[in-house]
Amino acid sequence: MGGPGEGGTNPEQLFACGYAACFVSTLGVIAQMEKIAVGTPEAIAKVSIGPNEDKPGYGLAVDMTVTIPDVDRATAEKLLEKAHAMCPYSNATRGNIPVNITLAD
């Protein structure tokens, strides 16, 4: 965005940390409600910023990769879908910015 890009945490990094933490917490709640042992899930979110294509100003985009150990892929995908439906960050961003959440291989 024209600045030095050094010397501290930027807002996009803080948003990424908050979203990833909230998503993993939501995932844990859902797993507990469904009595599914998921080990220690992890999420890595990357938030980018750039010009909006359809309106003036700038917008964000999120790419998050989630690891859910100790469950088969089908179960992990169902948990991921439910967490994305329930997570407050997912609900706040839905329809507002591009969000891509994928299950790690």
C-alpha positions, -999 to 999 in steps of 0.1 A, spaced: 0 0 0 30 23 -4 44 21 32 76 5 44 59 -27 53 82 -33 82 83 -27 119 51 -42 133 20 -62 127 -4 -49 101 -43 -50 104 -45 -79 79 -23 -101 100 -44 -93 131 -76 -101 112 -60 -134 101 -50 -143 136 -85 -135 150 -103 -154 122 -81 -185 126 -84 -186 164 -122 -181 163 -126 -208 136 -106 -233 155 -125 -225 187 -158 -229 169 -146 -262 154 -138 -274 189 -172 -265 202 -189 -284 173 -167 -314 178 -174 -315 215 -212 -311 209 -210 -341 185 -187 -361 207 -159 -363 181 -123 -364 193 -104 -341 169 -70 -338 186 -56 -303 183 -70 -287 151 -50 -259 135 -59 -231 111 -36 -209 91 -53 -178 76 -38 -155 50 -55 -122 45 -48 -101 15 -58 -65 7 -63 -50 -27 -84 -27 -48 -121 -37 -51 -131 -47 -86 -167 -36 -85 -166 -5 -62 -142 22 -51 -118 15 -23 -100 -16 -11 -112 -50 0 -99 -81 19 -98 -117 9 -92 -147 31 -75 -180 24 -75 -204 53 -61 -239 55 -74 -261 84 -59 -293 98 -82 -316 118 -62 -346 131 -76 -378 144 -106 -380 121 -112 -394 86 -115 -369 57 -153 -372 54 -158 -363 91 -132 -335 89 -150 -320 59 -184 -321 77 -168 -304 107 -152 -278 85 -185 -270 68 -204 -268 102 -176 -246 117 -178 -222 87 -216 -220 91 -212 -211 128 -180 -191 132 -187 -154 139 -159 -143 116 -173 -165 88 -208 -150 94 -194 -114 94 -175 -119 61 -200 -141 43 -211 -123 11 -188 -93 19 -154 -106 9 -140 -137 -8 -133 -164 18 -117 -198 8 -114 -224 36 -99 -257 27 -90 -288 46 -53 -296 46 -41 -328 29 
